[in-house]
Amino acid sequence: MSEVRWSLITVSYNSAATLEAHWDGPRPADVEWIVVDNASADGSADVAERLGARTIRRADNGGFSKANNEGLAVAAGRYIAFVNPDVRVDYATLPVLERTIDEHDAIVAPQLTYPDGRLQPNGRHAPTYPRKVINRLGFPEWSAEHYYVLCEPGVTRYATWAIGAALTGTAQTIRAIGGWDERYFVYEEDKEFCLDAWEAGHPVIV
């Protein structure tokens, strides 16, 4: 049996169809997939098991942060990736992520793309009140320049924080910063996770 190099951790909540659509297929022998199911009613845990995941079935919905931490507690990999159910992983990019993580001792948010191939801006600048208000009011050109950290293929950029759809780092670093703050049930927890990383000396890179 191969030594586990990567642990992919996915939190599911009524995500059966999404898991089926995005996770059906072979994985490298040194990659484990852990699904923490938050008491889904649609058979998500059964689907995850059938697709080859190590599945943790929670009796209740403890929220995104708690579930991520439960997955982290059993993860065997040197590298950790927290990945949403609707993200399809390109396993060929894992060596690139490893190099970036190790070179910068960083939390790295992998490049996300929409189904049509457009880049999804997953990095964010500091969430100041004016930035959040103007972004919510709907000024896309302003947001692109002042709120989002825009991704460019082959270019590494620092971000204050990145969305929790896909975040990676070493298990050692993630455990050292305390994992995910369980005071946050869902939303804002990714921001706190990244700010904790920065505070501990680990930059966030997109």
C-alpha positions in Angstrom: 0.0 0.0 0.0 1.4 3.4 -1.0 2.3 6.0 1.6 -0.4 8.7 1.7 1.1 12.0 0.4 -2.1 14.0 0.0 -5.3 14.0 2.1 -8.3 15.6 0.3 -11.0 16.5 2.8 -14.5 17.2 1.6 -17.5 18.3 3.7 -20.8 17.1 2.4 -24.3 18.1 3.2 -27.0 16.8 0.8 -24.4 16.7 -1.9 -25.0 13.2 -3.4 -25.5 14.4 -7.0 -22.6 16.8 -6.8 -20.3 14.2 -5.4 -21.4 11.8 -8.2 -20.8 14.4 -10.9 -17.3 15.6 -9.7 -15.6 12.8 -7.9 -16.3 9.7 -10.0 -13.0 8.5 -11.3 -9.6 7.1 -10.4 -7.3 8.8 -7.9 -3.5 8.4 -7.5 -2.5 5.7 -5.1 -0.9 8.2 -2.7 -4.0 10.3 -2.5 -6.7 9.6 0.1 -10.1 11.2 0.0 -11.9 11.8 3.3 -15.6 12.9 3.3 -17.2 14.2 6.4 -20.9 14.1 6.0 -23.0 16.5 8.1 -26.1 14.3 8.5 -27.2 14.4 4.9 -30.7 13.2 4.1 -30.0 12.3 0.4 -27.5 9.4 0.8 -24.4 11.6 0.4 -22.4 9.4 2.7 -23.4 6.2 0.8 -22.3 7.8 -2.5 -19.0 8.9 -1.0 -18.3 5.4 0.2 -19.2 3.9 -3.1 -16.8 6.4 -4.8 -14.0 5.2 -2.6 -13.9 7.9 0.1 -13.1 7.3 3.8 -16.4 8.5 5.1 -17.2 10.0 8.5 -20.9 10.0 9.2 -21.9 12.7 11.6 -25.1 12.3 13.6 -25.8 16.0 13.2 -24.8 19.0 11.1 -22.0 20.5 13.1 -21.1 23.0 10.4 -18.2 23.4 7.9 -15.4 24.2 10.3 -16.1 21.3 12.7 -16.4 18.9 9.9 -13.1 20.0 8.3 -11.4 19.6 11.7 -12.8 16.1 12.0 -11.4 15.2 8.6 -8.1 16.8 9.5 -7.9 14.7 12.7 -7.7 11.4 10.8 -5.8 12.6 7.7 -2.6 10.7 7.0 -1.1 12.9 4.3 1.8 15.3 4.5 -0.2 17.7 2.4 -3.9 18.6 3.1 -6.4 19.9 0.6 -9.8 21.1 1.8 -12.0 20.7 -1.3 -15.7 21.4 -1.8 -18.0 18.7 -3.3 -18.4 20.7 -6.5 -14.7 21.0 -7.3 -13.1 18.5 -9.7 -9.5 17.9 -8.8 -6.8 17.9 -11.5 -4.3 15.5 -9.8 -1.6 16.4 -12.3 -1.3 19.8 -10.5 -0.5 18.4 -7.1 3.3 18.4 -7.6 3.1 22.1 -8.5 1.1 22.8 -5.4 3.6 20.9 -3.3 6.5 23.1 -4.6 4.6 26.3 -4.0 3.6 25.3 -0.5 7.1 24.3 0.4 8.9 27.2 -1.2 6.8 29.8 0.6 5.8 27.8 3.7 2.3 28.9 2.7 -1.4 28.2 2.5 -2.1 27.9 -1.2 -5.5 28.4 -2.9 -5.3 26.5 -6.2 -6.6 28.1 -9.3 -10.3 27.5 -9.8 -12.0 27.6 -13.1 -15.7 27.8 -14.1 -17.1 25.0 -16.3 -16.7 27.2 -19.3 -13.0 27.6 -18.6 -13.0 31.2 -17.2 -10.8 31.8 -14.2 -12.6 32.2 -10.9 -11.1 34.9 -8.7 -10.6 33.0 -5.4 -8.3 35.5 -3.7 -9.4 38.5 -1.8 -7.8 41.7 -0.4 -8.2 42.8 3.2 -12.0 42.8 3.9 -12.3 46.4 4.9 -15.8 47.8 5.4 -15.7 50.1 2.3 -14.5 47.3 0.1 -17.2 44.9 1.2 -20.0 47.6 0.8 -18.9 48.6 -2.7 -18.5 45.0 -3.8 -22.0 44.2 -2.5 -23.5 47.2 -4.3 -22.3 45.6 -7.6 -19.5 47.4 -9.2 -17.6 44.6 -11.0 -14.8 46.7 -12.5 -14.1 48.3 -9.1 -14.3 44.9 -7.4 -11.9 43.4 -9.9 -9.3 46.0 -9.1 -9.7 46.6 -5.4 -11.4 43.6 -3.8 -10.4 40.4 -5.8 -6.9 39.2 -6.1 -7.1 38.2 -9.8 -5.5 35.0 -10.9 -3.2 34.7 -13.9 -1.9 31.4 -15.1 1.7 30.9 -14.0 1.7 33.9 -11.7 1.9 33.6 -7.9 0.2 36.3 -5.9 -0.4 37.0 -2.2 -3.9 37.4 -0.9 -5.2 38.4 2.5 -7.6 35.5 2.3 -9.0 33.0 -0.2 -12.4 31.3 -0.4 -12.7 28.0 1.3 -13.8 26.0 -1.8 -10.2 24.8 -2.2 -7.3 25.5 0.3 -4.1 23.5 0.7 -1.1 23.4 2.9 1.0 21.0 4.9 -0.7 19.0 7.6 2.0 20.4 10.0 1.2 24.0 9.3 -2.6 23.6 9.3 -2.5 21.7 12.6 -0.1 24.3 14.1 -2.5 27.2 13.3 -5.3 25.2 15.0 -7.2 24.1 12.0 -10.6 25.8 11.5 -12.2 28.1 14.0 -15.4 26.2 15.1 -17.1 29.3 16.3 -18.0 29.8 12.6 -20.7 27.4 11.5 -20.5 28.4 7.8 -19.2 31.5 6.0 -16.4 33.8 7.3 -14.5 30.7 8.5 -12.2 30.7 5.4 -11.3 34.4 6.1 -10.5 33.5 9.7 -8.5 30.4 8.6 -6.3 32.6 6.3 -5.9 35.4 8.8 -4.7 32.8 11.4 -2.2 31.5 8.9 -0.8 35.0 8.2 -0.6 35.7 11.9 1.5 32.5 12.4 3.9 33.6 9.6 2.4 31.5 6.7 1.4 33.6 3.7 -1.7 32.9 1.7 -1.0 32.5 -2.0 -3.3 32.2 -5.1 
